[in-house]
């Protein structure tokens, strides 16, 4: 039962975070960010947000720093939009799966050309 609820909260957070990051964050360090996944713990106290950032390594680091500094604001916005007793603590992580997939696709394309 708890797993189903945490999945529903994670999906709702993913939707709301996408809206917040695209419209509400005004930090110039934050570039083009896509929320790829959200994992919420069973007790709804922790939320791990996986993001994909467009740009090179320096831009990704700057964006991650900007998001980390904006965590309080983001958590407050989530609390206003999702009715929970306690809003989960948010941590941001760069999703490596997309980069890994692109790397594999490039290798396969190179093999097909040969």
Secondary structure, DSSP 8 states (H G I E B T S, - for coil): -HHHHHHHHHHHHHHHHHHHHHHT---TT--SEEEEEEEE-TTSSEEEEEEEE-S-HHHHHHHHHHHHHTHHHHHHHHHHHS--SS--EEEEEE--HHHHHHHHHHHHHHHHH-
